[in-house]
Every structure is written in structure tokens, then in C-alpha cells.
Amino acid sequence: MESSLPQPDRVWRCPARQVGHIVHWHDTLDSTNEQALRLAGRLAEDPSLHGVAVVAGSQSRGRGQHGRVWSVPAGSSVLASVLLQLEPAASTPALLTAWAAVATRDSVARWLGRYPRIKWPNDIYLDGKKMAGILVEKGRGTVVGIGLNVSQGAMDFARAGLNDAGSLAMFAPGQQPSHADALDGLLDALDRWLTALQQGETASLEVAWREGLNLTGRPVRLEALGRVVLGVVERVGLDGVVLAQDDGARRRFTPAEILRIFPLDELLGSSGG
């Protein structure tokens, strides 16, 4: 490995998996996504780096959507980035965000016994609390970063000014998984869904993703590039969203155009409560 790369503190191997067949654990990093992007420079000479998971106990410059800085207390969350080398058709940001969201949703349900909601485009929510976030970035390879809150309590989030955040511990006090088990469950779900995609089961992923979004037939506020549109979601797919508007018009928005989608009943509920 190039000397300029931060060296992992520990390396784990799980040959039975494609995603996470090797895990690079760092006690601390600037950013797991940044480290995975650095590793991507070696993909051409070392294809075995496909599927490597970069995991950190803490990170100093974690990134969220739209360049936001994202940080959590050390050891409180699963901070993982997976390096992928896929065919172009299988590595679009929309498809990989859906893949990561569905897998993260499954892993949360494994521990809590109920499914959280996927909030467009890249967040996982349960009872109005953000449990996880996803960030897809491209360099010489594709990197999918996931942050899943595990052990924080409500007071931890309140002190950080994150009153809309939640964790596995908040919904299963005293019964939440260890950090290692939460990571293992997440990697298992990611591996299972990537295998399904490679076997041509994109439709199954799309169904699970659509179910997690729970937008079809609901009135929404859609924030696109430079505009806000109200309408009823007629169709949701990996290729975008179709809105039916009051004037009878139907408008299609591609994933690249959509910034956020808010169901109106949830907006009204939050403003009234």
C-alpha cells in the first residue's frame, strides 16, 4: 500500500462476502469516504480492492450531502465506506444510493423489529428521527459511505443540537447491538443486495426502495434545482419521479434534479406539533 495512505490499525477478512471481504479499521480518520477514494487510485493494479470496507471509530472531516460536515462522538456510530468497481450501468448514483438505503433499512429492521423510512434521497428515518445517512462519491472507483447511529442517547444529540437524530440505542435501550455487530449486519445486508443486483434483480431492489420511500399517491412538496413544485406522486422509480399537479399536468423529475421531497402531511404535522 502506498506510504502516503493512512494505514489501517486493524484488518479483518471475511472471504464469504463480496462487500466487506476485507475491512480496514482505523481508530480515527479524516473521512472514511476520502480514504476509500484514495484507495480507488490502486483499483486498476489491485482489483481485489473492490468491496473493501473502510471503517473508522471517529472521523474529523466526515462529509454529508451537499458538502456538509458531519461528525459524531468516537465509537458511537458505524462509519463505513465501501469501495466498488462496477460496470457503468450498475454504478449510477441513483442506483447505488437506493442499494445502500435499502440495505441500511434492512439492517435497522434486523435490530429493531420494524422498518424505518427512506427519506429522499439518502437518509433513513424512524419516527421522525434520522438514524443514518448515505453519500455516494466517484473518483477512480465508486465509494458509498454510510453513517449509522448506534449508541447515542437523546441527551447526546440534544447537546450537539441534533434534536431530529436517533440511534439504535434510543429505540432499543439496553438491547442495541454492539458496534461490531451493527457493522457486521450492515455489511451482510449490503452484500446480499449487491449480489441480487449482479444477478439481475434490479426490479426487486426498486420495489424495496419504493416501499421504503412510501411516496406513491401522496401529496408532496418537491424541491428541484431552482424551483419548488407541489403535486401528488404518481410514480417513483430509479429513473425519477412523476408528479400529477392540480392543473392536470404531469411532470417528470430525474434523480439528478431532485434535492428533497417532503410529504405534505408530514410537513403539516411537524408545523402543528
Beta strands, then each sheet from edge to edge (+ up, - down):
strand 1: 10-13
strand 2: 22-29
strand 3: 53-59
strand 4: 77-84
strand 5: 117-119
strand 6: 123-126
strand 7: 129-138
strand 8: 142-149
strand 9: 219-224
strand 10: 227-237
strand 11: 240-244
strand 12: 250-253
strand 13: 258-263
sheet 1: 1+ 2- 3- 4+ 8- 7+ 6- 5+
sheet 2: 12+ 11- 10+ 9- 13+
end
